[in-house]
Amino acid sequence: MKYIYAILFLIFGPSAVAQTIGLHTISVHQKSTYDWCKYNTGGNRTCEKKYNNTNLGLYYIHESGATVGGYRNSYGKNTLYAGYTASTQDFHGLSAVATFALATGYSSLYGVGVLRPVIAPGLRFTMGSVAMRYTFVPGKEGFQHLSLEYKL
């Protein structure tokens, strides 16, 4: 497992990208429910079974690949993240892209801690200075996400 990060860096690392501003939009989850529980002042718990699929937020990718951003996560919490984004060279407007980051906003999940490592692979469809980024995170708790990007 420890070699996966090195391999992904070697695959994606060599390509530089222009500075980019992105808008997080919507997600679709493979698993349709989870226990979203809230506690009132009396300590009583109410639970809903749904994800927040409107994950609005903004991010910035520096030309070096350094990345910072924030969004409303699937559990209804605010998330801030910082990391690195790598991309392959465009091939007729299509490129592979991946963000490796540490994110906040997931500490209420058992065993996650304050900072959660994130690997978000995807595809970027570019037309001029605008792009659509399709991100997919596989697994039983996986999701698909759509972002819009503008290259400065």
C-alpha positions in Angstrom: 0.0 0.0 0.0 2.8 2.4 0.8 4.1 2.1 -2.8 0.8 3.2 -4.3 1.4 6.8 -3.4 4.9 6.7 -5.1 3.5 5.0 -8.2 0.6 7.5 -8.5 3.1 10.4 -8.1 5.3 9.0 -10.9 2.3 8.6 -13.2 0.7 12.0 -12.5 3.6 14.1 -11.2 5.5 15.2 -14.4 2.7 17.3 -15.8 2.3 21.0 -14.8 -1.2 22.6 -14.8 -2.1 26.3 -15.1 -3.5 27.9 -12.0 -7.1 26.8 -11.6 -10.1 27.9 -9.7 -12.8 25.2 -9.2 -16.4 24.9 -8.0 -17.5 21.8 -6.2 -21.1 21.0 -7.2 -22.9 17.7 -6.7 -22.2 14.1 -5.7 -23.9 10.7 -6.1 -23.1 8.0 -3.6 -22.9 4.2 -4.3 -24.5 3.5 -0.9 -27.8 5.4 -0.6 -28.0 5.7 3.1 -26.1 6.1 6.4 -27.1 7.1 9.9 -27.0 10.9 10.1 -27.7 11.5 13.7 -28.1 14.7 15.6 -28.3 15.2 19.4 -30.6 17.8 20.9 -29.8 19.7 24.2 -31.6 16.9 26.2 -29.2 14.3 24.8 -31.9 12.7 22.7 -30.8 11.5 19.3 -32.7 11.7 16.0 -31.4 10.0 12.9 -32.0 10.4 9.2 -30.9 8.1 6.5 -29.4 10.1 3.7 -26.3 11.8 2.3 -25.9 15.5 1.5 -25.4 15.3 -2.3 -25.1 19.0 -2.8 -21.5 19.6 -1.9 -21.0 23.2 -2.8 -17.5 24.6 -2.3 -14.5 26.3 -3.9 -10.9 25.2 -4.5 -7.7 26.6 -5.9 -4.9 24.7 -7.7 -1.6 26.5 -8.0 0.6 25.9 -11.1 2.9 23.8 -8.8 0.0 21.5 -8.0 -0.5 22.8 -4.4 -4.2 22.6 -3.7 -6.5 24.2 -1.1 -10.3 24.2 -0.9 -13.4 23.7 1.1 -16.9 22.3 0.6 -20.0 21.0 2.5 -19.4 17.3 2.8 -21.7 14.4 2.5 -22.3 14.3 6.3 -23.5 17.9 6.4 -20.2 19.3 7.8 -17.9 21.9 6.5 -14.6 20.5 5.1 -11.3 22.3 4.5 -8.5 20.5 2.7 -4.9 21.0 1.5 -2.8 18.8 -0.7 -1.4 18.3 -4.1 -3.2 17.8 -7.5 -1.5 16.1 -10.4 -2.7 15.7 -14.0 -1.6 14.0 -17.2 -1.1 16.0 -20.4 -4.4 16.8 -22.2 -5.2 14.4 -25.0 -7.9 16.1 -27.2 -9.2 17.9 -24.1 -9.2 14.8 -21.8 -6.8 14.2 -19.0 -6.5 12.1 -15.9 -6.3 14.0 -12.6 -5.9 13.1 -9.0 -5.9 15.1 -5.7 -4.0 13.9 -2.7 -4.9 15.8 0.5 -5.7 16.0 4.2 -9.2 17.1 5.0 -11.1 18.2 8.1 -14.8 17.8 8.8 -15.0 14.0 9.3 -14.0 13.8 13.0 -17.5 12.6 14.0 -16.9 9.4 12.1 -15.6 6.6 14.3 -11.8 6.1 13.9 -11.2 8.9 11.4 -9.5 11.5 13.6 -9.3 15.2 12.9 -7.5 15.0 9.6 -8.6 12.4 7.0 -6.4 11.4 4.1 -8.1 11.8 0.7 -7.2 10.4 -2.7 -9.6 11.7 -5.3 -8.9 10.3 -8.9 -10.8 11.5 -11.9 -11.1 12.7 -15.4 -11.0 16.3 -16.6 -12.7 17.4 -19.8 -11.3 20.7 -21.0 -12.6 23.2 -23.6 -10.4 26.3 -23.7 -10.1 27.7 -20.3 -13.1 25.9 -18.7 -13.2 22.3 -17.7 -15.6 19.8 -16.1 -13.9 17.4 -13.6 -15.5 14.0 -12.9 -14.1 12.5 -9.7 -14.8 9.0 -8.6 -13.9 7.3 -5.3 -14.6 3.5 -5.5 -15.7 1.3 -2.7 -18.8 0.4 -0.7 -18.9 4.0 0.7 -17.7 5.5 -2.6 -19.1 8.3 -4.6 -19.0 10.3 -7.9 -18.6 14.0 -7.9 -18.7 16.8 -10.5 -16.7 20.0 -10.4 -16.4 22.9 -12.8 -13.0 24.5 -13.3 -11.6 27.7 -14.8 -7.9 28.0 -15.8 -6.5 31.5 -15.0 
